[in-house]
Amino acid sequence: MAEIKAHDGDLHRLDIAETAENTAKKKKNKKIRVASVDVFRGLTVALMILVDDAGGEWPVIGHAPWNGCNLADFVMPFFLFIVGIAIALALKRIPDRGIATKKVIFRTLKLIFWGLLLQGGFSHAPDKLSYGVDMKNIRWFGILQRIALSYFVVGMLEIATQGAQAKELPPAWFSIYKLYFWHWLLGGCVLIVYLAVIYGTYVPTWQFTVQNTDSPDYGKILTVVCDVRGKLDPPCNAVGYIDRQVLGINHMYQHPAWKRSKACSVRSPYEGPFKKDAPSWCWAPFEPEGILSSISAILSTIIGVHFGHVLIQMKDHSSRLTHWIMMGLGLIVMGIVLHFTDAIPLNKQLYTFSYVCVTSGAAGLVFSFFYIMVDIWRLRYLFLPLEWIGMNAMLVYVMAAEGIFAGFINGWYFDDPHNTLAFYIGWEFIGNFRR
């Protein structure tokens, strides 16, 4: 996935210092590929496909309806984390700021283009082989647009502060943070702005028209009573309010995870008909990759780029792993404490700070595991499928995760559109197995 990898060809390489025993035999600055980056990216894409295809049947791995954190909720921050690492490694190899800026801008535009095409509504009904964009209801924000925003902001900062990368890392414990002071300053500003807006914005009562044509309530105008400030519940949070005001309610995601919540669905945590006494907001759209939450998501990329800086500046495996593991564990503990003390709940839809901590900390630990297995112990062959997916992430994303590959397979049928090869295989083999 060119945009998610953020590298071309040999850009994704790093000078990894050899041990004392090997320095006499090998060149001091031998360049080898950091395969764990591709493996981690491949795992993230594979998880995305798994939760997209199986999340409906197994809600325990699908997105949490609101507060909480299931397996699917780790995918987005894992993407942003590995984007951060890739930014540090890739831009290190482009000393010319003009060239680096052009590459960042071009990749950002490509991500936005693919995001609008794939999630904006073009392939809106692959099972019916129906394509096209209704500009009245196009979804402006989505997964790739969020990645584009984080990639652009952090990438431009990396280019602007490129001079710091050439410095030797002092031996002090916190020297890596001082060396990249501007990155953490940006992170602090992002956090302050996010917290100020989400807790300080007044959310008034609002109305919407039910757009679901399959609903008996289609066309009804419903009212959601708010008139509050600083709430993090589904109907009255500042994240949704800003998206409704800026994007427009028709350009937001029409199937938010909250529709599976206990307040809405009679089959919660599964999708199902709404309860008779379900609150009006259950019918409303909500953008899980909206404006304010995408600003908060920049924090995940900043943490990822820090892990990349550690990979560049620290010259031995033990120092890198010690730093990564301690930081990963610290972030997880901080996030869990914030959640269970009811200070800031874990919430992917709002991209809360506790959610950033837990998911980024988990990403750091998982990446450390792959670094040990692949780049230290050289057990690369065990993860070749994930590495291939990671090296071809955009192709896999488009063909599998967005349903185009499934739509192509289902496009070949005999006599009736339901008589597809996939349907036949599922009926004959899975049906016989169950019997």
C-alpha positions as semicolon CSV with decimal commas, in nm:
position;residue;x (nm);y (nm);z (nm)
1;M;0,000;0,000;0,000
2;A;0,210;0,285;-0,128
3;E;0,038;0,547;0,080
4;I;0,032;0,350;0,402
5;K;0,387;0,225;0,354
6;A;0,505;0,577;0,284
7;H;0,809;0,446;0,096
8;D;0,924;0,360;-0,252
9;G;1,158;0,070;-0,328
10;D;1,469;0,103;-0,116
11;L;1,339;0,389;0,098
12;H;1,214;0,147;0,360
13;R;1,562;0,061;0,491
14;L;1,759;0,145;0,799
15;D;2,115;0,129;0,928
16;I;2,097;-0,129;1,205
17;A;2,416;-0,149;1,407
18;E;2,580;-0,489;1,428
19;T;2,682;-0,649;1,755
20;A;3,041;-0,631;1,878
21;E;3,113;-0,983;1,750
22;N;2,994;-0,905;1,399
23;T;3,154;-0,564;1,351
24;A;3,488;-0,723;1,259
25;K;3,324;-0,939;0,995
26;K;3,064;-0,706;0,848
27;K;3,050;-0,344;0,750
28;K;2,959;-0,116;1,034
29;N;2,657;0,043;0,869
30;K;2,522;-0,246;0,668
31;K;2,175;-0,170;0,533
32;I;1,907;-0,432;0,582
33;R;1,533;-0,420;0,545
34;V;1,327;-0,383;0,860
35;A;1,081;-0,656;0,767
36;S;0,884;-0,625;1,090
37;V;0,733;-0,301;0,955
38;D;0,581;-0,486;0,658
39;V;0,470;-0,775;0,880
40;F;0,297;-0,539;1,121
41;R;0,124;-0,360;0,835
42;G;0,017;-0,694;0,690
43;L;-0,130;-0,800;1,024
44;T;-0,327;-0,475;1,039
45;V;-0,475;-0,525;0,692
46;A;-0,555;-0,888;0,773
47;L;-0,730;-0,784;1,094
48;M;-0,929;-0,526;0,902
49;I;-1,052;-0,787;0,656
50;L;-1,134;-1,029;0,939
51;V;-1,342;-0,786;1,142
52;D;-1,515;-0,646;0,833
53;D;-1,621;-0,991;0,713
54;A;-1,683;-1,164;1,046
55;G;-1,769;-0,878;1,281
56;G;-2,139;-0,907;1,204
57;E;-2,145;-1,274;1,300
58;W;-1,913;-1,235;1,601
59;P;-1,987;-0,900;1,768
60;V;-1,711;-0,965;2,022
61;I;-1,454;-0,883;1,752
62;G;-1,658;-0,608;1,583
63;H;-1,653;-0,243;1,679
64;A;-1,778;-0,168;2,028
65;P;-2,124;-0,003;2,002
66;W;-1,994;0,291;2,205
67;N;-1,760;0,281;2,505
68;G;-1,516;-0,009;2,521
69;C;-1,256;-0,158;2,291
70;N;-1,298;-0,475;2,080
71;L;-1,058;-0,627;1,830
72;A;-1,190;-0,416;1,541
73;D;-1,117;-0,099;1,736
74;F;-0,743;-0,165;1,718
75;V;-0,726;-0,160;1,338
76;M;-0,743;0,216;1,277
77;P;-0,480;0,315;1,538
78;F;-0,256;0,028;1,422
79;F;-0,267;0,176;1,071
80;L;-0,180;0,521;1,200
81;F;0,097;0,385;1,421
82;I;0,273;0,207;1,135
83;V;0,226;0,515;0,915
84;G;0,425;0,706;1,177
85;I;0,710;0,453;1,175
86;A;0,715;0,457;0,794
87;I;0,731;0,838;0,791
88;A;1,043;0,836;1,009
89;L;1,216;0,572;0,798
90;A;1,115;0,699;0,455
91;L;1,181;1,071;0,497
92;K;1,520;0,996;0,652
93;R;1,626;0,884;0,303
94;I;1,513;1,204;0,130
95;P;1,746;1,487;0,238
96;D;1,601;1,733;-0,013
97;R;1,304;1,901;0,155
98;G;1,144;2,003;-0,174
99;I;1,138;1,648;-0,306
100;A;1,016;1,514;0,027
101;T;0,736;1,771;0,039
102;K;0,619;1,682;-0,312
103;K;0,610;1,313;-0,220
104;V;0,409;1,378;0,095
105;I;0,159;1,599;-0,086
106;F;0,121;1,356;-0,376
107;R;0,061;1,057;-0,148
108;T;-0,182;1,257;0,062
109;L;-0,386;1,342;-0,248
110;K;-0,382;0,978;-0,359
111;L;-0,513;0,867;-0,022
112;I;-0,792;1,124;-0,034
113;F;-0,882;1,020;-0,389
114;W;-0,904;0,651;-0,301
115;G;-1,093;0,731;0,018
116;L;-1,360;0,929;-0,167
117;L;-1,385;0,664;-0,438
118;L;-1,401;0,359;-0,214
119;Q;-1,584;0,491;0,092
120;G;-1,754;0,792;-0,058
121;G;-2,021;0,574;-0,213
122;F;-1,893;0,456;-0,553
123;S;-1,899;0,085;-0,469
124;H;-2,204;0,122;-0,249
125;A;-2,374;-0,209;-0,337
126;P;-2,119;-0,470;-0,457
127;D;-2,363;-0,755;-0,398
128;K;-2,601;-0,595;-0,650
129;L;-2,312;-0,491;-0,879
130;S;-2,436;-0,135;-0,840
131;Y;-2,184;0,148;-0,862
132;G;-2,185;0,526;-0,876
133;V;-2,175;0,826;-0,643
134;D;-2,479;1,019;-0,527
135;M;-2,325;1,359;-0,459
136;K;-2,613;1,445;-0,226
137;N;-2,504;1,166;0,006
138;I;-2,132;1,120;-0,063
139;R;-1,933;1,040;0,248
140;W;-1,659;1,302;0,273
141;F;-1,459;1,143;0,552
142;G;-1,341;0,785;0,593
143;I;-1,047;0,560;0,683
144;L;-0,812;0,671;0,407
145;Q;-0,898;1,037;0,453
146;R;-0,806;1,007;0,821
147;I;-0,477;0,840;0,731
148;A;-0,415;1,115;0,474
149;L;-0,463;1,389;0,736
150;S;-0,230;1,227;0,987
151;Y;0,027;1,142;0,721
152;F;0,029;1,497;0,586
153;V;0,051;1,675;0,922
154;V;0,318;1,450;1,075
155;G;0,505;1,413;0,746
156;M;0,531;1,790;0,697
157;L;0,648;1,832;1,056
158;E;0,911;1,563;1,001
159;I;1,036;1,746;0,693
160;A;1,037;2,084;0,871
161;T;1,246;1,945;1,160
162;Q;1,465;1,723;0,946
163;G;1,784;1,876;1,078
164;A;1,737;1,707;1,415
165;Q;1,766;1,362;1,257
166;A;2,132;1,409;1,178
167;K;2,231;1,467;1,540
168;E;2,384;1,201;1,760
169;L;2,160;1,087;2,041
170;P;2,296;1,196;2,383
171;P;2,316;0,921;2,648
172;A;2,053;1,079;2,878
173;W;1,733;0,876;2,929
174;F;1,492;1,138;2,792
175;S;1,724;1,265;2,518
176;I;1,513;1,106;2,242
177;Y;1,218;1,320;2,352
178;K;1,430;1,636;2,361
179;L;1,572;1,562;2,017
180;Y;1,224;1,555;1,867
181;F;1,073;1,822;2,090
182;W;0,856;1,969;1,812
183;H;0,674;1,641;1,754
184;W;0,570;1,620;2,117
185;L;0,478;1,988;2,118
186;L;0,243;1,917;1,826
187;G;0,101;1,621;2,017
188;G;0,039;1,838;2,321
189;C;-0,135;2,103;2,111
190;V;-0,353;1,839;1,945
191;L;-0,454;1,700;2,284
192;I;-0,531;2,042;2,432
193;V;-0,742;2,147;2,134
194;Y;-0,930;1,815;2,133
195;L;-1,007;1,820;2,505
196;A;-1,105;2,188;2,499
197;V;-1,348;2,137;2,211
198;I;-1,500;1,807;2,323
199;Y;-1,564;1,928;2,679
200;G;-1,627;2,294;2,607
201;T;-1,859;2,289;2,304
202;Y;-2,228;2,352;2,366
203;V;-2,443;2,099;2,177
204;P;-2,797;2,222;2,104
205;T;-3,107;2,015;2,029
206;W;-3,100;1,892;1,669
207;Q;-3,322;1,727;1,410
208;F;-3,269;1,489;1,121
209;T;-3,467;1,302;0,857
210;V;-3,451;0,920;0,850
211;Q;-3,274;0,828;0,524
212;N;-3,288;0,448;0,548
213;T;-3,527;0,341;0,271
214;D;-3,565;-0,004;0,431
215;S;-3,695;0,145;0,754
216;P;-4,068;0,190;0,814
217;D;-3,973;0,530;0,957
218;Y;-3,816;0,646;0,628
219;G;-3,877;1,016;0,574
220;K;-3,971;1,093;0,934
221;I;-3,820;1,399;1,101
222;L;-3,689;1,309;1,446
223;T;-3,566;1,537;1,722
224;V;-3,275;1,473;1,957
225;V;-3,287;1,681;2,274
226;C;-2,943;1,793;2,399
227;D;-2,876;2,151;2,513
228;V;-2,574;2,034;2,710
229;R;-2,198;2,083;2,724
230;G;-1,916;1,830;2,769
231;K;-2,122;1,511;2,725
232;L;-1,962;1,199;2,572
233;D;-2,284;1,004;2,511
234;P;-2,396;0,909;2,156
235;P;-2,650;1,185;2,083
236;C;-2,497;1,493;2,242
237;N;-2,118;1,483;2,199
238;A;-1,919;1,761;2,032
239;V;-1,765;1,520;1,776
240;G;-2,101;1,450;1,612
241;Y;-2,216;1,810;1,646
242;I;-1,915;1,950;1,458
243;D;-1,954;1,691;1,180
244;R;-2,322;1,773;1,139
245;Q;-2,245;2,144;1,115
246;V;-1,944;2,118;0,881
247;L;-1,997;1,802;0,675
248;G;-2,376;1,793;0,677
249;I;-2,575;1,505;0,820
250;N;-2,634;1,347;0,476
251;H;-2,258;1,315;0,422
252;M;-2,193;1,113;0,737
253;Y;-2,174;0,736;0,793
254;Q;-2,525;0,593;0,788
255;H;-2,458;0,271;0,982
256;P;-2,273;0,363;1,304
257;A;-2,188;0,093;1,555
258;W;-2,419;0,249;1,814
259;K;-2,716;0,098;1,629
260;R;-2,614;-0,231;1,794
261;S;-2,620;-0,085;2,144
262;K;-2,858;-0,204;2,415
263;A;-3,047;0,124;2,396
264;C;-3,130;0,064;2,028
265;S;-3,127;-0,300;1,916
266;V;-3,352;-0,577;2,045
267;R;-3,073;-0,822;1,952
268;S;-2,782;-0,625;2,099
269;P;-2,489;-0,666;2,047
270;Y;-2,615;-0,791;1,708
271;E;-2,787;-0,574;1,453
272;G;-3,160;-0,607;1,462
273;P;-3,485;-0,417;1,466
274;F;-3,491;-0,123;1,702
275;K;-3,676;-0,141;2,031
276;K;-4,016;0,018;2,045
277;D;-3,889;0,264;2,302
278;A;-3,553;0,322;2,130
279;P;-3,436;0,685;2,156
280;S;-3,454;0,893;1,839
281;W;-3,075;0,912;1,793
282;C;-3,067;0,537;1,713
283;W;-3,187;0,625;1,359
284;A;-2,929;0,902;1,314
285;P;-2,601;0,879;1,120
286;F;-2,264;0,933;1,289
287;E;-1,919;0,974;1,135
288;P;-1,663;0,755;1,318
289;E;-1,384;0,911;1,109
290;G;-1,502;1,269;1,151
291;I;-1,323;1,602;1,185
292;L;-1,252;1,632;1,557
293;S;-1,182;1,262;1,607
294;S;-0,940;1,269;1,311
295;I;-0,752;1,555;1,474
296;S;-0,718;1,342;1,787
297;A;-0,603;1,050;1,570
298;I;-0,289;1,244;1,479
299;L;-0,163;1,143;1,825
300;S;-0,145;0,778;1,715
301;T;0,082;0,874;1,424
302;I;0,302;1,091;1,646
303;I;0,356;0,795;1,878
304;G;0,433;0,578;1,576
305;V;0,688;0,825;1,438
306;H;0,852;0,830;1,782
307;F;0,898;0,452;1,760
308;G;1,056;0,511;1,419
309;H;1,291;0,771;1,566
310;V;1,397;0,521;1,830
311;L;1,467;0,270;1,554
312;I;1,689;0,526;1,379
313;Q;1,869;0,684;1,673
314;M;1,928;0,389;1,907
315;K;2,187;0,155;1,762
316;D;2,131;-0,170;1,950
317;H;1,834;-0,404;1,982
318;S;1,817;-0,406;2,362
319;S;1,795;-0,026;2,391
320;R;1,520;-0,009;2,132
321;L;1,316;-0,288;2,286
322;T;1,355;-0,153;2,640
323;H;1,228;0,186;2,529
324;W;0,942;0,046;2,318
325;I;0,818;-0,203;2,575
326;M;0,830;0,039;2,867
327;M;0,651;0,307;2,665
328;G;0,392;0,057;2,539
329;L;0,316;-0,071;2,887
330;G;0,303;0,282;3,027
331;L;0,052;0,393;2,764
332;I;-0,171;0,091;2,824
333;V;-0,172;0,142;3,201
334;M;-0,250;0,513;3,160
335;G;-0,539;0,442;2,925
336;I;-0,688;0,171;3,145
337;V;-0,668;0,393;3,452
338;L;-0,841;0,678;3,269
339;H;-1,115;0,443;3,152
340;F;-1,190;0,259;3,475
341;T;-1,179;0,572;3,689
342;D;-1,444;0,718;3,455
343;A;-1,214;1,011;3,380
344;I;-1,202;0,950;3,002
345;P;-1,371;0,637;2,863
346;L;-1,226;0,419;2,591
347;N;-1,416;0,518;2,279
348;K;-1,314;0,462;1,918
349;Q;-1,601;0,669;1,777
350;L;-1,480;0,976;1,966
351;Y;-1,110;0,877;1,952
352;T;-1,064;0,967;2,318
353;F;-0,723;1,010;2,479
354;S;-0,758;0,687;2,680
355;Y;-0,831;0,507;2,354
356;V;-0,517;0,657;2,199
357;C;-0,310;0,537;2,494
358;V;-0,439;0,178;2,503
359;T;-0,433;0,116;2,128
360;S;-0,097;0,287;2,068
361;G;0,056;0,102;2,361
362;A;-0,076;-0,227;2,223
363;A;0,062;-0,138;1,879
364;G;0,403;-0,074;2,033
365;L;0,407;-0,411;2,207
366;V;0,292;-0,601;1,899
367;F;0,553;-0,426;1,685
368;S;0,820;-0,513;1,943
369;F;0,716;-0,877;1,922
370;F;0,749;-0,880;1,542
371;Y;1,081;-0,697;1,564
372;I;1,216;-0,971;1,790
373;M;1,079;-1,256;1,580
374;V;1,163;-1,118;1,235
375;D;1,456;-0,878;1,262
376;I;1,644;-1,026;1,557
377;W;1,571;-1,400;1,553
378;R;1,536;-1,404;1,172
379;L;1,216;-1,612;1,174
380;R;1,092;-1,417;0,876
381;Y;0,958;-1,723;0,693
382;L;0,691;-1,771;0,960
383;F;0,533;-1,440;0,866
384;L;0,577;-1,436;0,488
385;P;0,200;-1,415;0,418
386;L;0,168;-1,110;0,644
387;E;0,479;-0,956;0,492
388;W;0,337;-0,998;0,141
389;I;0,009;-0,838;0,247
390;G;0,201;-0,553;0,407
391;M;0,404;-0,493;0,091
392;N;0,086;-0,492;-0,120
393;A;-0,147;-0,333;0,131
394;M;-0,331;-0,099;-0,107
395;L;-0,405;-0,380;-0,352
396;V;-0,541;-0,601;-0,074
397;Y;-0,733;-0,310;0,079
398;V;-0,906;-0,225;-0,247
399;M;-0,977;-0,578;-0,367
400;A;-1,081;-0,735;-0,037
401;A;-1,170;-0,483;0,230
402;E;-1,382;-0,264;0,003
403;G;-1,578;-0,555;-0,145
404;I;-1,458;-0,513;-0,505
405;F;-1,300;-0,857;-0,507
406;A;-1,616;-1,007;-0,355
407;G;-1,825;-0,813;-0,605
408;F;-1,620;-0,952;-0,893
409;I;-1,658;-1,309;-0,770
410;N;-2,031;-1,268;-0,715
411;G;-2,063;-1,112;-1,059
412;W;-2,039;-1,455;-1,224
413;Y;-2,364;-1,645;-1,179
414;F;-2,590;-1,893;-1,356
415;D;-2,953;-1,802;-1,434
416;D;-3,009;-1,623;-1,102
417;P;-2,781;-1,365;-0,932
418;H;-2,786;-1,579;-0,616
419;N;-2,636;-1,879;-0,797
420;T;-2,277;-1,762;-0,767
421;L;-1,967;-1,974;-0,725
422;A;-1,919;-1,844;-0,370
423;F;-2,280;-1,930;-0,284
424;Y;-2,242;-2,281;-0,430
425;I;-1,920;-2,349;-0,239
426;G;-2,073;-2,222;0,086
427;W;-2,389;-2,428;0,038
428;E;-2,221;-2,752;-0,064
429;F;-1,922;-2,759;0,166
430;I;-2,020;-2,554;0,469
431;G;-2,377;-2,682;0,459
432;N;-2,264;-3,043;0,438
433;F;-2,016;-2,984;0,718
434;R;-2,287;-2,849;0,946
435;R;-2,515;-3,139;0,862
